[in-house]
Every structure is written in C-alpha cells, then in structure tokens.
Amino acid sequence: MLSLLEEACHRLGISVRYERLEGGDCAIADGFCRIKGQSFVFIDRRRTVREKICILREVVGHADAGAAYLPPVVRELVEEEQAGRRSQKGLDMDL
C-alpha cells in the first residue's frame, strides 16, 4: 500500500521525501509543503510503515485526486480519509 500511495503522489506531482526530521531547538513536523512552486511531502524516515501510509493518505486526500489515475484500492483509501474529515467537520460544527 505504501508504494501505491507513493506512486499516487508522483502522479499528482508531489515528491515524497523520507528524511531524518530533526531541528535542534525548533520543531519539524511531517507533512506537505511547497518550495519554489514544487510540491513535497516530507516524512521522518524513522516512522513506521503504518504512520507513513496515514500521512500519504491524508496528503493524497487533500490533493486533486481526480487529476490523476489512482488504483481502486488507493482511491477507496483516500475516499475513506475524506469521509472521515467531513464527518469530523460536522461534529465540530455541532459543538
């Protein structure tokens, strides 16, 4: 699944980078960013495979997934993530 999500990012024009994210006195988090017009997702290489999958699933879910072919299993995973965000947003509105 991890390799399928990495491929989905590639098809969406997002470079996936696994780095040792340490910043000394500052906090560095995994996630999506744009640098000089290019899209990247940085993930701490010490994360588990499950954590990497969760991060990439969220990144692909926020991207325009309709802009590229996604294998059905990846599309289903992304749609589940998007549905979870929508239901969470609904819960937040109820508070």
C-alpha positions, 0 to 999 in steps of 0.5 A, a space after each residue: 500500500 505504501 508504494 501505491 500511495 507513493 506512486 499516487 503522489 508522483 502522479 499528482 506531482 508531489 515528491 515524497 521525501 523520507 528524511 531524518 526530521 530533526 531541528 535542534 531547538 525548533 520543531 519539524 513536523 511531517 507533512 506537505 509543503 511547497 518550495 519554489 512552486 514544487 510540491 513535497 511531502 516530507 516524512 521522518 524516515 524513522 516512522 513506521 510503515 503504518 504512520 507513513 501510509 496515514 500521512 500519504 493518505 491524508 496528503 493524497 486526500 487533500 490533493 486533486 485526486 481526480 487529476 490523476 489515475 489512482 488504483 481502486 484500492 488507493 482511491 477507496 483509501 483516500 475516499 475513506 480519509 475524506 469521509 472521515 474529515 467531513 464527518 469530523 467537520 460536522 461534529 465540530 460544527 455541532 459543538 
